[in-house]
């Protein structure tokens, strides 16, 4: 007896590509492709009808693209997990698919073993990412997030750059001196500095302050 069977719907608008994917999957006796779709709208209808374990969707399809189809399938209540299989690996496409509810994002150059493993992992609800996509996401996570100042924090720091004391800043901005101190503490934390001068210098270096050029 084969291990627990997995039921899959495959959607791709290119017949040859779809046939190839189906052939790779069904070479495993534990995977059954219960239906095939050539557009996103049909994929949604077939998933609603068959309630498969996994829907393997192309990203770019007519009628409804893979992202829109993913959102419909996830909200449909079948419990079907969506795995995107595509040639596109841009960050925007990946983020859209994940936000729509896809549990994985695989590229069409994946090996048969990788594809089958991905389908099994997706069925368990595990995150599945193509290796080079996973590597790029790790790099992005390690990169420090850009520092931004609120409009009020920028006003406070601009006043500091003008040489004003906390009390003078409070009078200029019509806020309490204690509030000025609070804003400064938040600015110091964001910029990872310990004093006013360093905060101004670093903010200028990063283009966070709009200071007029010297005449």
GUGUKE-294406 format. One record per residue: z, y, x of N, C-alpha, C in turn. Coordinates in nm, 4 decimals. Layout:
N
SITE      n.Z      n.Y      n.X     ca.Z     ca.Y     ca.X      c.Z      c.Y      c.X
SITE        Z        Y        X        Z        Y        X        Z        Y        X
...
//
This chain:
215
SITE      n.Z      n.Y      n.X     ca.Z     ca.Y     ca.X      c.Z      c.Y      c.X
SITE   0.0000  -0.1196   0.0840   0.0000   0.0000   0.0000   0.0000   0.1248   0.0877
SITE  -0.0849   0.2250   0.0566  -0.0809   0.3481   0.1329   0.0424   0.4273   0.0978
SITE   0.0736   0.5272   0.1843   0.1882   0.6120   0.1540   0.1605   0.6931   0.0288
SITE   0.2602   0.7677  -0.0185   0.2480   0.8416  -0.1436   0.1184   0.9211  -0.1488
SITE   0.0450   0.9032  -0.2573  -0.0838   0.9701  -0.2696  -0.0682   1.1192  -0.2933
SITE  -0.1588   1.1952  -0.2346  -0.1641   1.3394  -0.2549  -0.2919   1.3731  -0.3282
SITE  -0.2791   1.4503  -0.4344  -0.3938   1.4886  -0.5155  -0.4347   1.6313  -0.4788
SITE  -0.5635   1.6492  -0.4513  -0.6118   1.7767  -0.3986  -0.7330   1.8262  -0.4774
SITE  -0.7377   1.9586  -0.4993  -0.8585   2.0251  -0.5500  -0.9166   2.1052  -0.4342
SITE  -1.0464   2.0913  -0.4117  -1.1140   2.1625  -0.3028  -1.2097   2.2649  -0.3630
SITE  -1.2010   2.3892  -0.3172  -1.2887   2.4951  -0.3673  -1.3583   2.5655  -0.2512
SITE  -1.4917   2.5632  -0.2541  -1.5725   2.6303  -0.1520  -1.7113   2.6489  -0.2122
SITE  -1.7682   2.7687  -0.1987  -1.8973   2.7945  -0.2613  -2.0160   2.7438  -0.1793
SITE  -1.9903   2.6897  -0.0605  -2.0975   2.6304   0.0194  -2.0935   2.4779   0.0012
SITE  -2.1906   2.4204  -0.0678  -2.1874   2.2763  -0.0990  -2.1725   2.1868   0.0233
SITE  -2.2444   2.2183   0.1309  -2.2372   2.1331   0.2507  -2.0974   2.1391   0.3121
SITE  -2.0410   2.2580   0.3195  -1.9061   2.2719   0.3750  -1.8057   2.1999   0.2864
SITE  -1.8189   2.2158   0.1554  -1.7260   2.1508   0.0624  -1.7352   1.9988   0.0748
SITE  -1.8569   1.9486   0.0860  -1.8756   1.8040   0.0994  -1.8137   1.7534   0.2291
SITE  -1.8260   1.8319   0.3341  -1.7671   1.7921   0.4617  -1.6158   1.7863   0.4552
SITE  -1.5561   1.8853   0.3910  -1.4104   1.8886   0.3772  -1.3630   1.7701   0.2932
SITE  -1.4322   1.7448   0.1844  -1.3957   1.6324   0.0979  -1.4051   1.5007   0.1743
SITE  -1.5104   1.4862   0.2538  -1.5275   1.3625   0.3311  -1.4146   1.3451   0.4319
SITE  -1.3750   1.4533   0.4964  -1.2657   1.4453   0.5936  -1.1357   1.4049   0.5257
SITE  -1.1095   1.4633   0.4088  -0.9841   1.4343   0.3392  -0.9801   1.2919   0.2847
SITE  -1.0884   1.2511   0.2218  -1.0879   1.1192   0.1558  -1.0998   1.0039   0.2541
SITE  -1.1228   1.0348   0.3811  -1.1182   0.9294   0.4836  -0.9758   0.8771   0.4977
SITE  -0.8800   0.9579   0.4513  -0.7406   0.9139   0.4483  -0.7159   0.8502   0.3114
SITE  -0.6799   0.7230   0.3048  -0.6635   0.6547   0.1758  -0.5523   0.7121   0.0892
SITE  -0.4645   0.7933   0.1482  -0.3532   0.8476   0.0693  -0.3872   0.9826   0.0067
SITE  -0.5075   1.0333   0.0323  -0.5477   1.1622  -0.0242  -0.6607   1.1414  -0.1240
SITE  -0.6429   1.1942  -0.2434  -0.7433   1.1845  -0.3488  -0.7900   1.3253  -0.3860
SITE  -0.9179   1.3515  -0.3734  -0.9740   1.4787  -0.4191  -1.0080   1.4604  -0.5674
SITE  -0.9282   1.5236  -0.6520  -0.9431   1.5020  -0.7967  -1.0504   1.5896  -0.8581
SITE  -1.0883   1.6999  -0.7880  -1.1916   1.7878  -0.8424  -1.2421   1.8815  -0.7336
SITE  -1.3643   1.9298  -0.7526  -1.4259   2.0252  -0.6604  -1.4730   2.1473  -0.7382
SITE  -1.4591   2.2641  -0.6775  -1.5021   2.3884  -0.7423  -1.5900   2.4681  -0.6466
SITE  -1.6863   2.5435  -0.7040  -1.7710   2.6258  -0.6181  -1.7457   2.7755  -0.6369
SITE  -1.6389   2.8090  -0.7105  -1.5963   2.9491  -0.7185  -1.4482   2.9538  -0.7542
SITE  -1.3872   3.0699  -0.7349  -1.2433   3.0820  -0.7559  -1.1999   3.0627  -0.8989
SITE  -1.2820   3.1105  -0.9935  -1.2469   3.0945  -1.1343  -1.2416   2.9481  -1.1747
SITE  -1.3399   2.8715  -1.1279  -1.3424   2.7284  -1.1588  -1.2239   2.6580  -1.0928
SITE  -1.1886   2.7020  -0.9731  -1.0739   2.6415  -0.9031  -0.9470   2.6582  -0.9859
SITE  -0.9276   2.7766  -1.0415  -0.8087   2.8021  -1.1235  -0.8068   2.7101  -1.2450
SITE  -0.9223   2.6952  -1.3100  -0.9295   2.6101  -1.4293  -0.9039   2.4631  -1.3944
SITE  -0.9587   2.4180  -1.2818  -0.9412   2.2785  -1.2428  -0.7971   2.2483  -1.2024
SITE  -0.7334   2.3438  -1.1378  -0.5929   2.3246  -1.1015  -0.5073   2.3172  -1.2274
SITE  -0.5357   2.4028  -1.3254  -0.4605   2.3986  -1.4516  -0.4794   2.2650  -1.5223
SITE  -0.6002   2.2072  -1.5106  -0.6299   2.0811  -1.5783  -0.5688   1.9599  -1.5076
SITE  -0.5758   1.9596  -1.3736  -0.5350   1.8408  -1.2980  -0.3966   1.8506  -1.2346
SITE  -0.3415   1.9725  -1.2221  -0.2112   1.9922  -1.1579  -0.1998   1.9148  -1.0256
SITE  -0.2891   1.9393  -0.9313  -0.2849   1.8663  -0.8042  -0.1660   1.9096  -0.7190
SITE  -0.1405   1.8331  -0.6152  -0.0343   1.8715  -0.5216  -0.0755   1.9933  -0.4401
SITE  -0.2026   1.9963  -0.3996  -0.2528   2.1040  -0.3140  -0.3893   2.1518  -0.3629
SITE  -0.4099   2.2833  -0.3582  -0.5418   2.3418  -0.3806  -0.5885   2.3972  -0.2468
SITE  -0.7001   2.3463  -0.1992  -0.7553   2.3887  -0.0707  -0.8680   2.4867  -0.1016
SITE  -0.8453   2.6155  -0.0760  -0.9378   2.7191  -0.1211  -1.0049   2.7921  -0.0053
SITE  -1.1349   2.8175  -0.0221  -1.2047   2.9077   0.0679  -1.1576   3.0496   0.0345
SITE  -1.1708   3.1409   0.1294  -1.1244   3.2777   0.1064  -1.2277   3.3603   0.0309
SITE  -1.3531   3.3531   0.0752  -1.4594   3.4329   0.0134  -1.5408   3.3452  -0.0808
SITE  -1.5218   3.3677  -0.2115  -1.5939   3.2922  -0.3131  -1.6367   3.3851  -0.4250
SITE  -1.7426   3.3502  -0.4976  -1.7845   3.4327  -0.6122  -1.6888   3.4177  -0.7299
SITE  -1.7095   3.5048  -0.8287  -1.6310   3.5088  -0.9521  -1.4876   3.5546  -0.9253
SITE  -1.4179   3.4826  -0.8396  -1.2798   3.5165  -0.8032  -1.2579   3.4699  -0.6605
SITE  -1.2132   3.5604  -0.5720  -1.1963   3.5190  -0.4329  -1.0705   3.4335  -0.4158
SITE  -1.0516   3.3805  -0.2941  -0.9402   3.2903  -0.2701  -0.8045   3.3524  -0.2927
SITE  -0.7916   3.4817  -0.2637  -0.6623   3.5496  -0.2822  -0.6296   3.5612  -0.4309
SITE  -0.7266   3.6076  -0.5105  -0.7034   3.6207  -0.6547  -0.6780   3.4837  -0.7174
SITE  -0.7541   3.3834  -0.6736  -0.7336   3.2480  -0.7265  -0.5955   3.1957  -0.6884
SITE  -0.5524   3.2252  -0.5679  -0.4184   3.1836  -0.5238  -0.3116   3.2406  -0.6157
SITE  -0.3218   3.3700  -0.6422  -0.2227   3.4354  -0.7284  -0.2197   3.3713  -0.8676
SITE  -0.3385   3.3405  -0.9217  -0.3455   3.2780  -1.0538  -0.2842   3.1380  -1.0513
SITE  -0.3152   3.0627  -0.9477  -0.2638   2.9251  -0.9382  -0.1119   2.9250  -0.9220
SITE  -0.0615   3.0105  -0.8349   0.0831   3.0155  -0.8099   0.1599   3.0539  -0.9367
SITE   0.1013   3.1438  -1.0143   0.1698   3.1878  -1.1373   0.1446   3.0943  -1.2550
SITE   0.0617   2.9922  -1.2330   0.0237   2.9048  -1.3443   0.1245   2.7987  -1.3818
SITE   0.2254   2.7771  -1.3011   0.3312   2.6840  -1.3367   0.3033   2.5384  -1.3088
SITE   0.1964   2.5063  -1.2384   0.1663   2.3653  -1.2088   0.2448   2.3150  -1.0878
SITE   0.2959   2.4058  -1.0079   0.3663   2.3665  -0.8858   0.2716   2.3350  -0.7708
SITE   0.1426   2.3568  -0.7927   0.0414   2.3306  -0.6894   0.0593   2.4280  -0.5722
SITE   0.0566   2.3729  -0.4526   0.0650   2.4556  -0.3315  -0.0763   2.4921  -0.2878
SITE  -0.0932   2.6168  -0.2451  -0.2260   2.6648  -0.2060  -0.2373   2.6751  -0.0551
SITE  -0.3448   2.6169  -0.0034  -0.3757   2.6243   0.1395  -0.5136   2.6875   0.1528
SITE  -0.5207   2.7987   0.2248  -0.6481   2.8657   0.2471  -0.7186   2.8010   0.3662
SITE  -0.8467   2.7710   0.3494  -0.9288   2.7157   0.4574  -1.0510   2.8058   0.4705
SITE  -1.0613   2.8794   0.5804  -1.1631   2.9826   0.5904  -1.2097   3.0030   0.7335
SITE  -1.3142   3.0828   0.7474  -1.3605   3.1207   0.8817  -1.3030   3.2563   0.9217
SITE  -1.2382   3.3250   0.8288  -1.1877   3.4607   0.8531  -1.0424   3.4576   0.8994
SITE  -1.0147   3.5273   1.0114  -0.8776   3.5252   1.0623  -0.8223   3.6644   1.0879
SITE  -0.8688   3.7637   1.0116  -0.8164   3.8993   1.0293  -0.6761   3.9095   0.9692
SITE  -0.5955   3.9973   1.0274  -0.4580   4.0141   0.9809  -0.4532   4.0524   0.8328
SITE  -0.5453   4.1389   0.7903  -0.5444   4.1838   0.6509  -0.5681   4.0668   0.5557
SITE  -0.6633   3.9791   0.5903  -0.6908   3.8632   0.5051  -0.5703   3.7698   0.4977
SITE  -0.5087   3.7469   0.6127  -0.3923   3.6578   0.6182  -0.2786   3.7136   0.5334
SITE  -0.2513   3.8421   0.5498  -0.1413   3.9049   0.4761  -0.1673   3.8999   0.3260
SITE  -0.2909   3.9258   0.2843  -0.3243   3.9216   0.1417  -0.3025   3.7815   0.0843
SITE  -0.3437   3.6811   0.1589  -0.3291   3.5431   0.1116  -0.1822   3.5033   0.1003
SITE  -0.1042   3.5386   0.2007   0.0381   3.5040   0.2003   0.1113   3.5780   0.0886
SITE   0.0778   3.7065   0.0710   0.1404   3.7845  -0.0357   0.1066   3.7266  -0.1732
SITE  -0.0125   3.6680  -0.1855  -0.0525   3.6081  -0.3143   0.0194   3.4769  -0.3409
SITE   0.0782   3.4175  -0.2364   0.1556   3.2955  -0.2565   0.1066   3.1731  -0.1824
SITE   0.0033   3.1872  -0.0976  -0.0451   3.0722  -0.0212   0.0623   3.0274   0.0778
SITE   0.0777   2.8942   0.0921   0.1767   2.8425   0.1871   0.1156   2.8236   0.3258
SITE  -0.0183   2.8344   0.3331  -0.0805   2.8133   0.4630  -0.2154   2.8787   0.4754
SITE  -0.2599   2.8914   0.6000  -0.3860   2.9575   0.6310  -0.4467   2.8838   0.7488
SITE  -0.5542   2.8113   0.7226  -0.6155   2.7268   0.8248  -0.7606   2.7691   0.8437
SITE  -0.8095   2.7552   0.9656  -0.9480   2.7903   0.9945  -1.0374   2.6668   0.9880
SITE  -1.1654   2.6902   0.9584  -1.2573   2.5788   0.9360  -1.2949   2.5032   1.0634
SITE  -1.2500   2.5513   1.1774  -1.2745   2.4754   1.3005  -1.1630   2.3739   1.3271
SITE  -1.0729   2.3575   1.2313  -0.9621   2.2620   1.2479  -1.0154   2.1187   1.2564
SITE  -0.9476   2.0375   1.3352  -0.9856   1.8963   1.3459  -0.9455   1.8226   1.2179
SITE  -1.0011   1.7035   1.1988  -0.9666   1.6227   1.0812  -0.8170   1.5957   1.0770
SITE  -0.7596   1.5595   1.1927  -0.6164   1.5296   1.1965  -0.5347   1.6525   1.1590
SITE  -0.5764   1.7691   1.2088  -0.5045   1.8934   1.1782  -0.5161   1.9271   1.0296
SITE  -0.6351   1.9056   0.9728  -0.6564   1.9358   0.8319  -0.5686   1.8470   0.7432
SITE  -0.5673   1.7186   0.7716  -0.4868   1.6260   0.6907  -0.3381   1.6558   0.7060
SITE  -0.2960   1.6829   0.8283  -0.1557   1.7172   0.8508  -0.1189   1.8443   0.7755
SITE  -0.2119   1.9405   0.7735  -0.1868   2.0667   0.7037  -0.1723   2.0451   0.5534
SITE  -0.2568   1.9583   0.4969  -0.2484   1.9290   0.3533  -0.1144   1.8631   0.3208
SITE  -0.0718   1.7701   0.4053   0.0573   1.7043   0.3822   0.1721   1.8054   0.3913
SITE   0.1658   1.8917   0.4917   0.2715   1.9921   0.5091   0.2730   2.0893   0.3918
SITE   0.1542   2.1326   0.3485   0.1455   2.2245   0.2351   0.2045   2.1620   0.1095
SITE   0.1782   2.0337   0.0885   0.2314   1.9645  -0.0298   0.3839   1.9658  -0.0305
SITE   0.4424   1.9670   0.0900   0.5892   1.9730   0.1004   0.6404   2.1161   0.0920
SITE   0.5494   2.2110   0.0797   0.5891   2.3510   0.0712   0.6154   2.4150   0.2056
SITE   0.5725   2.3478   0.3120   0.5939   2.4015   0.4471   0.4839   2.4998   0.4831
SITE   0.5183   2.5984   0.5636   0.4215   2.6972   0.6088   0.3257   2.6345   0.7092
SITE   0.1973   2.6577   0.6884   0.0941   2.6017   0.7758   0.0063   2.7157   0.8261
SITE  -0.0016   2.7315   0.9581  -0.0850   2.8360   1.0159  -0.1697   2.7796   1.1283
SITE  -0.2947   2.8241   1.1344  -0.3797   2.7865   1.2467  -0.3116   2.8326   1.3753
SITE  -0.3187   2.7557   1.4821  -0.2478   2.7890   1.6062  -0.2698   2.9315   1.6561
SITE  -0.3965   2.9772   1.6572  -0.4188   3.1114   1.7122  -0.3665   3.2206   1.6196
SITE  -0.3596   3.1912   1.4902  -0.2998   3.2874   1.3968  -0.1493   3.2923   1.4179
SITE  -0.0872   3.1759   1.4328   0.0571   3.1705   1.4567   0.0925   3.2452   1.5853
SITE   0.0104   3.2263   1.6881   0.0365   3.2938   1.8156   0.0283   3.4447   1.7999
SITE  -0.0723   3.4902   1.7239  -0.0881   3.6344   1.7056   0.0273   3.6933   1.6259
SITE   0.0759   3.6198   1.5262   0.1889   3.6678   1.4474   0.3157   3.6771   1.5318
SITE   0.3354   3.5814   1.6221   0.4517   3.5856   1.7112   0.4455   3.7095   1.7992
SITE   0.3263   3.7388   1.8508   0.3098   3.8581   1.9351   0.3430   3.9838   1.8553
SITE   0.2960   3.9882   1.7308   0.3238   4.1051   1.6461   0.4730   4.1190   1.6197
SITE   0.5409   4.0081   1.5975   0.6848   4.0124   1.5693   0.7638   4.0587   1.6910
SITE   0.7150   4.0244   1.8103   0.7850   4.0635   1.9314   0.7617   4.2094   1.9668
SITE   0.6526   4.2660   1.9146   0.6204   4.4046   1.9448   0.7167   4.4954   1.8688
SITE   0.7786   4.5928   1.9365   0.8724   4.6819   1.8684   0.8056   4.7557   1.7524
SITE   0.8770   4.7646   1.6436   0.8231   4.8367   1.5289   0.8141   4.9855   1.5608
SITE   0.7105   5.0545   1.5145   0.6978   5.1970   1.5425   0.8115   5.2754   1.4778
SITE   0.8605   5.3741   1.5504   0.9695   5.4573   1.5006   0.9121   5.5689   1.4141
SITE   0.9726   5.5901   1.3000   0.9336   5.7019   1.2141   1.0575   5.7812   1.1762
SITE   1.0401   5.9092   1.1581   1.1488   5.9966   1.1138   1.1203   6.0425   0.9715
SITE   1.2252   6.0559   0.8931   1.2080   6.1143   0.7606   1.1769   6.2626   0.7773
SITE   1.1278   6.3232   0.6703   1.0959   6.4663   0.6765   1.2191   6.5474   0.7144
SITE   1.3348   6.5118   0.6604   1.4575   6.5864   0.6914   1.4997   6.5645   0.8358
SITE   1.4877   6.4403   0.8846   1.5229   6.4132   1.0243   1.4334   6.4920   1.1188
SITE   1.3055   6.5030   1.0838   1.2132   6.5815   1.1670   1.2528   6.7286   1.1662
SITE   1.2947   6.7782   1.0500   1.3391   6.9186   1.0424   1.4613   6.9411   1.1303
SITE   1.5550   6.8487   1.1246   1.6769   6.8603   1.2061   1.6425   6.8589   1.3544
SITE   1.5562   6.7659   1.3930   1.5239   6.7538   1.5355   1.4394   6.8712   1.5830
SITE   1.3547   6.9257   1.4976   1.2803   7.0464   1.5328   1.3757   7.1636   1.5552
SITE   1.4803   7.1696   1.4737   1.5802   7.2752   1.4903   1.6563   7.2571   1.6203
SITE   1.6861   7.1313   1.6559   1.7504   7.1031   1.7847   1.6601   7.1501   1.8978
SITE   1.5298   7.1239   1.8852   1.4340   7.1664   1.9877   1.4281   7.3183   1.9989
SITE   1.4609   7.3878   1.8899   1.4652   7.5337   1.8925   1.5935   7.5863   1.9561
SITE   1.6839   7.4949   1.9923   1.8077   7.5350   2.0581   1.9214   7.5674   1.9648
SITE   1.9102   7.5299   1.8380   2.0144   7.5624   1.7411   2.1311   7.4652   1.7516
SITE   2.2498   7.5137   1.7237   2.3685   7.4295   1.7166   2.3705   7.3593   1.5813
SITE   2.4629   7.2658   1.5641   2.4732   7.1959   1.4358   2.5007   7.2924   1.3216
SITE   2.5877   7.3875   1.3466   2.6207   7.4846   1.2425   2.4983   7.5683   1.2064
SITE   2.4237   7.6096   1.3081   2.3041   7.6905   1.2839   2.1964   7.6099   1.2116
SITE   2.1849   7.4818   1.2459   2.0885   7.3954   1.1770   2.1262   7.3839   1.0298
SITE   2.2580   7.3692   1.0031   2.3046   7.3593   0.8664   2.2691   7.4831   0.7857
SITE   2.2840   7.6005   0.8481   2.2510   7.7246   0.7770   2.1005   7.7355   0.7544
SITE   2.0210   7.6949   0.8538   1.8754   7.7030   0.8384   1.8268   7.6119   0.7262
SITE   1.8806   7.4909   0.7215   1.8328   7.3918   0.6254   1.9155   7.3886   0.4968
SITE   2.0181   7.4716   0.4921   2.1066   7.4805   0.3756   2.1685   7.3437   0.3464
SITE   2.2275   7.2856   0.4488   2.3013   7.1601   0.4344   2.4314   7.1721   0.5128
SITE   2.5265   7.0845   0.4832   2.6560   7.0893   0.5506   2.6414   7.0474   0.6973
SITE   2.7298   7.1011   0.7816   2.7264   7.0657   0.9241   2.7498   6.9153   0.9418
SITE   2.8348   6.8570   0.8577   2.8603   6.7132   0.8654   2.7325   6.6335   0.8355
SITE   2.6506   6.6861   0.7438   2.5239   6.6203   0.7117   2.4283   6.6268   0.8298
SITE   2.4297   6.7388   0.9000   2.3474   6.7531   1.0215   2.3874   6.6456   1.1218
SITE   2.5173   6.6281   1.1410   2.5663   6.5276   1.2365   2.5209   6.3872   1.1958
SITE   2.5262   6.3605   1.0650   2.4830   6.2295   1.0155   2.3361   6.2061   1.0467
SITE   2.2524   6.3076   1.0214   2.1098   6.2959   1.0522   2.0879   6.2720   1.2017
SITE   2.1631   6.3416   1.2843   2.1474   6.3256   1.4287   2.1850   6.1848   1.4734
SITE   2.2917   6.1314   1.4166   2.3320   5.9955   1.4517   2.2232   5.8945   1.4147
SITE   2.1616   5.9151   1.2997   2.0529   5.8257   1.2583   1.9326   5.8395   1.3515
SITE   1.9029   5.9629   1.3917   1.7920   5.9872   1.4836   1.8198   5.9204   1.6180
SITE   1.9429   5.9351   1.6679   1.9800   5.8731   1.7960   1.9622   5.7207   1.7886
SITE   2.0019   5.6620   1.6747   1.9927   5.5168   1.6588   1.8467   5.4732   1.6555
SITE   1.7628   5.5483   1.5844   1.6208   5.5127   1.5756   1.5525   5.5208   1.7115
SITE   1.5868   5.6235   1.7878   1.5210   5.6449   1.9173   1.5938   5.5754   2.0319
SITE   1.7102   5.5172   2.0004   1.7915   5.4488   2.1019   1.8269   5.5423   2.2162
SITE   1.8785   5.6583   2.1805   1.9219   5.7572   2.2798   2.0658   5.7972   2.2493
SITE   2.1256   5.8700   2.3433   2.2673   5.9057   2.3267   2.2924   6.0553   2.3182
SITE   2.1883   6.1374   2.3362   2.2127   6.2818   2.3319   2.0938   6.3560   2.2718
SITE   2.1163   6.4808   2.2384   2.0175   6.5633   2.1694   1.8928   6.5880   2.2545
SITE   1.9160   6.6181   2.3818   1.8037   6.6503   2.4689   1.7073   6.5325   2.4808
SITE   1.7651   6.4132   2.5053   1.6807   6.2950   2.5196   1.6090   6.2649   2.3891
SITE   1.6731   6.2904   2.2760   1.6107   6.2665   2.1460   1.4867   6.3546   2.1294
SITE   1.4991   6.4809   2.1670   1.3859   6.5734   2.1538   1.2726   6.5326   2.2474
SITE   1.3068   6.5020   2.3719   1.2049   6.4646   2.4704   1.1285   6.3404   2.4246
SITE   1.2021   6.2387   2.3801   1.1390   6.1137   2.3386   1.0546   6.1330   2.2129
SITE   1.1059   6.2133   2.1200   1.0309   6.2386   1.9966   0.9010   6.3119   2.0263
SITE   0.9043   6.4050   2.1219   0.7828   6.4761   2.1608   0.6836   6.3814   2.2278
SITE   0.7342   6.2930   2.3126   0.6481   6.1974   2.3821   0.5771   6.1050   2.2837
SITE   0.6459   6.0710   2.1741   0.5893   5.9777   2.0754   0.5151   6.0480   1.9628
SITE   0.5061   6.1793   1.9718   0.4333   6.2535   1.8701   0.5031   6.2606   1.7364
SITE   0.6356   6.2501   1.7380   0.7121   6.2513   1.6130   0.7468   6.3928   1.5662
SITE   0.7292   6.4918   1.6546   0.7571   6.6303   1.6207   0.6303   6.7118   1.6307
SITE   0.6093   6.7959   1.5336   0.4922   6.8816   1.5338   0.5323   7.0173   1.5889
SITE   0.5240   7.0283   1.7212   0.5658   7.1525   1.7887   0.4444   7.2355   1.8262
SITE   0.4498   7.3673   1.8061   0.3372   7.4522   1.8460   0.3216   7.4527   1.9973
SITE   0.1972   7.4632   2.0413   0.1712   7.4724   2.1842   0.2188   7.6074   2.2370
SITE   0.2620   7.6083   2.3628   0.3039   7.7347   2.4246   0.1852   7.8281   2.4363
SITE   0.2109   7.9559   2.4093   0.1045   8.0562   2.4219   0.0608   8.0637   2.5677
//
